[in-house]
């Protein structure tokens, strides 16, 4: 399930990364230089405009001096305390129609 920006877990991750960057005395520009990326890359993931994949996350943690596993444990604690809401299919969508249908979803023919 894809989580939206602004979920408690995503906010916890961003806050942890931002606090660690500031705590280590790095500006966004300095961190970007360490990562060999543009400053906008750092800004975009810190504001939630961009998500980090696992490899990028590990590189960011290393540049800041964080243990990635420790960050994951912190975020996991937040996520398990506040599970995401189940998103229902909108009426009129294929999934909603298939859920109402006895036959189930349509299958494409090859």
WOVEN-V616290 format. One record per backbone hydrogen bond with DSSP energy under -1.0 kcal/mol. NH is the residue of the N-H (numbers start at 1). CO is the residue of the C=O. E is the energy in kcal/mol with one decimal. If there is no record, write none. Layout:
# WOVEN-V616290
[[NH/CO/E] [NH/CO/E]]
This chain:
# WOVEN-V616290
[[7/4/-1.2] [11/7/-2.7] [12/8/-2.3] [13/9/-2.2] [14/10/-2.5] [15/11/-2.8] [16/12/-2.2] [17/13/-2.4] [18/14/-2.8] [19/15/-2.8] [20/16/-2.2] [21/17/-2.2] [22/18/-2.7] [23/19/-2.8] [24/20/-1.8] [25/22/-1.6] [26/21/-2.2] [31/27/-2.4] [32/28/-2.5] [33/29/-2.2] [34/30/-2.0] [35/31/-2.2] [37/32/-2.5] [43/39/-2.4] [44/40/-3.0] [45/41/-1.9] [46/42/-2.3] [47/43/-2.0] [49/44/-1.6] [50/44/-1.8] [57/53/-2.7] [58/54/-2.3] [59/55/-2.2] [60/56/-2.8] [61/57/-2.6] [62/58/-2.3] [63/59/-2.2] [64/60/-1.9] [65/61/-2.0] [66/61/-3.1] [71/67/-1.9] [72/68/-2.4] [73/69/-2.2] [74/70/-2.0] [75/71/-2.6] [76/72/-2.8] [77/73/-1.9] [78/74/-1.4] [79/75/-2.7] [80/76/-2.6] [81/77/-1.1] [82/78/-1.2] [93/90/-1.8] [97/93/-2.7] [98/94/-2.5] [99/95/-2.1] [100/96/-1.4] [101/97/-1.6]]
